[in-house]
């Protein structure tokens, strides 16, 4: 396995887990009217590699599902990440 592929995969997994925790935290805080995680932060974590798991997490807990930027942008980012991983693996 190429070294760059391993690094990208580890980075994407890290951002996926951290981003999903942020999505769940933001959902909890939204329900309880506490301090919210900014949308910009969620987009940054998605763009850095966490988009796929964050998208599934949003769908699972019904968070940000009415926002087109999240429902279209995150699958698009995930597709780019998958292509990037594929290209680095070759």
C-alpha positions in Angstrom: 0.0 0.0 0.0 1.5 3.4 -0.9 2.5 5.6 1.9 0.5 8.6 0.7 -2.6 6.4 0.6 -2.1 5.4 4.2 -1.6 9.0 5.4 -4.7 10.2 3.5 -6.8 7.3 4.8 -5.7 7.9 8.4 -6.4 11.6 8.0 -9.9 11.0 6.5 -10.8 8.5 9.2 -9.7 11.0 11.9 -11.7 13.8 10.5 -14.7 11.5 10.0 -14.8 10.5 13.6 -14.1 14.0 14.9 -16.7 15.5 12.5 -19.3 12.9 13.4 -18.8 13.7 17.1 -19.3 17.4 16.2 -22.5 16.6 14.3 -23.9 14.7 17.3 -22.8 17.4 19.7 -24.5 20.1 17.6 -27.7 18.0 17.4 -27.7 17.6 21.2 -27.0 21.3 21.7 -29.7 22.3 19.2 -32.3 20.2 21.1 -31.3 21.5 24.5 -30.7 25.1 23.3 -27.1 25.2 24.2 -24.0 26.6 22.4 -24.0 25.4 18.8 -21.1 24.2 16.5 -20.9 26.6 13.6 -21.8 25.4 10.1 -18.4 26.6 8.9 -16.7 24.2 11.3 -18.8 21.3 10.1 -18.0 22.2 6.5 -14.2 22.4 7.3 -14.3 18.9 8.9 -16.2 17.6 5.9 -13.8 19.1 3.4 -10.8 17.7 5.3 -12.0 14.2 4.8 -14.9 13.6 7.1 -17.8 14.1 4.6 -19.0 10.6 4.1 -19.4 9.5 7.8 -20.7 13.0 8.7 -23.3 12.8 6.0 -24.5 9.4 7.3 -24.5 10.7 10.8 -26.6 13.7 9.8 -29.1 11.5 8.1 -29.2 9.1 11.1 -29.9 11.8 13.7 -31.9 14.1 11.3 -29.6 17.0 11.7 -29.1 19.7 9.0 -31.2 17.6 6.6 -33.2 20.6 5.3 -30.0 22.5 4.4 -29.2 21.9 0.7 -25.6 22.8 1.2 -25.1 19.9 3.6 -27.3 17.4 1.7 -25.7 18.1 -1.6 -22.2 19.3 -0.6 -21.3 16.5 1.7 -22.0 13.6 -0.7 -20.1 15.6 -3.4 -17.1 16.1 -1.1 -17.2 12.4 -0.2 -17.1 11.4 -3.9 -14.1 13.7 -4.4 -12.4 12.0 -1.4 -13.1 8.5 -2.7 -11.6 9.4 -6.1 -8.6 11.0 -4.4 -8.0 7.8 -2.4 -8.4 5.7 -5.5 -5.9 7.8 -7.4 -3.4 7.7 -4.5 -3.7 3.9 -4.2 -2.7 3.4 -7.8 
